[in-house]
């Protein structure tokens, strides 16, 4: 069972709503008067309308002078109805003004500061102007990617749609795509930057640690555990079975790079795992797609584009770390909870932070979810591959299970 808490903010508001406040009776009497006037106006409107319809039904086919008189009566009735409607509208306005709308929920105010919703596009008019400056019905500018990433990172999502044709890799590249996701990636599958000094124009130029050496470095990932912080794909499947989580069929890999976990679980369990990516200095989305993995080009502050209660596992990779503001990170965990089905698994993979913040900040945040702990391992970042710079930093790897309904 999850542990739930009740804040005192809402109860304090309710307690202050008694009738003992000075001036409370006057506001109540005004509201009653306005309600009575509104009711009388509605009744009067109905009576006048009934009289108008009964008059027309009882009147025989008129002669021309009588017809003229009837038109005058109809005009008079229409004017009376308009006056009544105006009065009702005024009374409704007075009634609504006596009861001002409630203030915005504090959660909405907090989230709007952390991850601006839609209006963030207008907050960066220079980038937005450059992104939308193009000739309609023609090829999109070549610098679209360099503008889309900064807008996405600043909360401008979804990006404005455009009526132009996005550049793609050459048509011959599709014939060279590998059927094995752990085969070398063809350079032709990616749109490399043109005429930019210092920019890589092949996969061999990119550091293997970024995940683009899929034939060697990535082929061994999620198969062998170097220490207690590692969780392999076979271990994940075995723990899912032992914990009655059920089979791993659908998954979401948050910040999954080139999609190695998705490729591995597809091979081991025929599972479908989608990977959220950002093309920060490297073509992660195109590389993942070339391997046959579905890339979701989405920033971390965005709501995960999957349905409620549909995922068997959600993994948070290296992109989810202490550089995310604490409040924003908590929103992320609860969105992962939304996406997971009952009994689903939340895999926090090598989350790193300062040693002093681990227990009081990040561990406490995860425990508030009320999940069952299947694996919980904390180790020095220096030991786990962080070098000498990680002396005061630690890694956390955790596998947590969402409670069953």
N, C-alpha and C positions, 0 to 999 in steps of 0.2 A: 504494500500500500504506500502511496505517496504521502509525504508529510505536507500538510497545508497550513498556512498561517493567515491570520486575519489582522489587517492593519487597523490602527486606531483612527485614521483620517476620516473614514466614512462614518464610523460611529459617533465621532465628535460632531460631525455636521448634523446628524440626526438628533443628537441631544440638544443642540442649540436651536431647534425648530419649534419650541414650545410657544404657547400663546401669551406668555408673560412678558414679552418684549414691549417696550413703550411704543405706542403708535400702531400696534398690530391690529387693533379693532377697526381703526379707520380704513386701513387697506382692505380688510375683509368686507366692510360695508360697501366700499366702492366696487369691489369685485361682484358682490351680490346685485347691486344696482345695474351694473353693466350687463350681467347675465339676464336679468329680467327684461331690460330694454331690448336686448338682442332677441329674446324669445317673442316679445310683443311684435317686433318688426317682422319676424318670420311669419307669425300668425296673420298679420295684416296683409303681407304679400300674398299669402295663400287665399285669403278672403277676396281680395281684389281680383285675383286671377280667376277664382271660381265664379264671381259675378260676371266677369268679362265673357267667360265661356258659356254660361247659362243664358246670357243676353243674346249671344249669337245663335244659340240653339233654338231659342223661343221666337226669334224674329223670322217672319215669313219673308219670301223674296221681295225686297223693298222696291219701291218706285225710285225714280232718279233723285228727287229731293230727300227722301228718307235715306237713300244710299249715301248721299253727301253728308247727312247728319251722322250716320253710323261711322263714316270715316273720321269725322271730327271727334266722336266719342272714343274711337280706337286710339286716336292720337293722344287724347287726354289721358286715357288709361296707360298708354306707354310712358307718357311723361311721369305719371304717378308711380309706375313701377320703377322707372329709373331713379326717381327721388328716394324710393324706399330702399332700392339696392345700394344707393350711395350712403344712406344712413346706416344700413347694415354693415357696409364696408368700414365706415368710420368707427362704429361701435366695436367691430372686430379689431381694428387697429388700436383703439384705446384699451381693449381687453388684453391684447398681446403686449402692449407697452407696460401695463401694470404688472406683468409677469415676464421679466426679461429672460432671454434664453440662458441656460446654464453655461458656465465657462468651459473651455475645451478641456478634455481629460488630460491629466498630467502626463500619462503615457504617450499621448499624441504629441504633446509639446516636446517631450524628451526625444522621441524618435525623429521628429522633424529637425532637431538640431544635429542629431547624429548622422542621419541618412536622408537628406532632403528629398521630398517626393515631388517629382515632375518639375516644380518651380526651380529646381537647381539648374535647369538648362538656361533660364533667363538670367541666372546669377553670373553666368560667364558669357556675356554677349560677344566677346572677341572670338573665342573658340567656336561658338555656335555660328557666328557670321561666316567664318572661314569654312566651316563644315557644310553650310547650306549655300555657299556661293559656287554654283555650277550651272552649266547649260542644260536645261531640261531635255529629255529624250535623247541624250548623248552619253558617251562614256563618263563615268564618275572620275573626279580628279585622282591622280596617283597618290596624293598625300592623305587619302581618306583614313587609312589606318593610323597614321600619326596624330590625327585629330580625334578619331573615335575613342581611342584608349584614354586620353586625358579627360574627355567628357564623361566617359563611364566612371572613371575613378573619382570624379567630382560629384557623382550622384545623378548625372543626367542620363537616366534610363527609364523607359526605353528611349533610344536615340530618335530624333525626328526622322520620319521616312523621307526618302528622296526619289524623284523620278529620273533616275539615271542608271546606267548599266555598270555594275561593279566589276572591276577587273578580276579575272580568274587565271589559274595556271593554264598552261598550254593544253590543248585537247589531247595531245599524244601522251600526256602524263597519266591519264586514266588507264592506259594500256599497260603501264609499268607498275601499278599499285600492287603491293605484295598481298598474297592470300594469307600468309603467316604473319601475325602482328609482331613477331620477334625477328623478322628479316630486316636487312638494312633498308632504310628509307631512301627512295630516289629523290635527288635534289630537285627534279623537275616538278615534284608534287607541291612545291611551295613557291609563292610569289616573293622572291627576294628583292630587297631594296635596290633601286637603280641609281647608279652614279653617286653613291654616298660613301665617302671615305670612312674606313674603319668599321663598316657594317659587314657582317658575315653574309656570304652568298652561297653557302653550302653547309650541310650538316656536319661535315668534318671540321669546320671552323668553330663550331659551338663546343663549349666545355662538356665533357661526358657527364659531369655531375648534374647538369641540367636535365638529363633524361633523354637526350637525343641519340645516344649510342644504344639503340634498342637491341642490337644483335649480341652485345656482350654485357655491358653494365646493367641494363634493364632486364636482360634475360634471367639474371640471378635474383632479382628483387622479389620479395614475398615468397621465396622458396626456402631460404636458409636464415636462421636466427643467429646473429652475432652475439647478442647478450639478452638480458631479460627485458629490455625495452623493445625489442623487435617482436612483431606478431606476424607470422607467415599466413599465407592464404590457406594452406591445409589446416593450420591450427584454428583459424577463424571458422572454417566449415565444421571442424570437430567440436569446437566450443558451442557453436550454434545448435548442433544436434544434442549435446549434453544438457544444454540449458532450456531445452524444449522451445527454442526460438523458431524452429521449423526450417525448411530449406531456404537457402539464399537464392532468391530468384531475381529480385530487383534491388538496385543499390544506387547510392549517390556518393560520388567521390569529390569532396569539396577541395578545390585547389589541387587536383590530381595530376597536374603537369601534362605529360604526353599520354596519359591513360594506361599506364602499366598495370595498375590493379584491375581495371576493367578488362584488359586483355587476359590477365591471368585467371580471373574468376570466370570469364567466358570459356576458357579452355578447360578448367577444372570442374565447373559445375553448370556450364551452359547458362550462366547468369547474365542478365543485362544490367550493366552499370554505366550510368552517364557521368561525365566528368565536367566540373566547372573549370573554366580556364580564363586566363587573361594573357594577351600577347605582349607581355612586358619585356621588351628587348629580345624576344625570340618567338618563332612561329608555333606556339604550343597548340593552338586550335587546329591548324592545318596538319601538323604532325600527328595529332591524335586521330583526325579524320582519315589520314592516309593509312593508319593502322586498323581502320575499321571500327573505331571507337567514337561514340557520340560526344562531341564537345558542346557544352553550354557556355557560350561566351558571356559570362556574368560576373560582376564584382561581388565581393563578399558582403557589402551592405545591402544587396538586393535580396528580396524574398525569394527563396528557392522556387524555381518554376516547375514544381511537381505537386501532385494532388495530396490532400490530407490523408494521413494514415495509409500510405501506399508503399513505402520503402521498407525492405527487410533489413538493410544496413545503411548507415550514413557514416562515412569516414571523413574526419577533418585532418588533412595533411599538414605539411610544413607551412603552407600559406596562413594557416590559422595559428597565430602566436601572440605574444605579449604586445606586439606593436599595435594591435587592435584596441581601441579604448574599451575600458572594462564594461561600461554600460552597453556599448555596441556588441561586444562579445556575448553578453548575456542574451540579447535579442537573438543572436545567431543560434545559441544553444536551444532556445525555445522554439525557433523555427525548425530546427532539426527534430525536436520532439513532435512538432506538428506533422512533419513528413513521415515519421516512423509509424508503422503499424504497432498494435499491442504485441509485446514480446520482441519487438525489433531491437537491433543492436546499434549503439552509438560507439564508434571507435575513434578515440582521441589518440592520434599517432604522433609521437615525439613533439608534443606541445612544450615549448621552452619559455622560461621566465626567470626572474630573480629568485634566489633561494628564499629570501625573506617574504616573498609574495605568494609562494606556492600554497601553503596551508590556509592562510587567512583570507586570501582573495580568490584564487582560481579553484582550489580544491573545494572550498566552501560553496562556490558558485555551481559547480557540477553536482554537489551533493544535494543542493536545493531542488534538483530535478526529481529526486526520490527514486532514482534508478537502482536496480540491483547491481552490485559490483562483481563482475566475473574475473577481471584482471585489473590490477593497479600496481604499476611499477614506476618508481622515481629513481633517477640516476644522475650523476654529475654530467653536465654537458661536456666537460673536458674529456671525460672518459669515453663518452658516447660519440666522439668525433668532433667536438667543438674546439679542440686545441687549447692553448694556454689562455686565450681570451675568455673562456667559459668557466673560470674558477669559481665565480659567484653565481653561476647559472645552472639550472637543472632542467632535465627533460622529464616529461610525464607521458606515459603510455597507459591508456585505460580502455577497457572494454566494458561497457555498461548496458544493461538491459532495461528497456522500457517496461513498466508494470503491465500485466494483463488486465483487461477490463473485468 
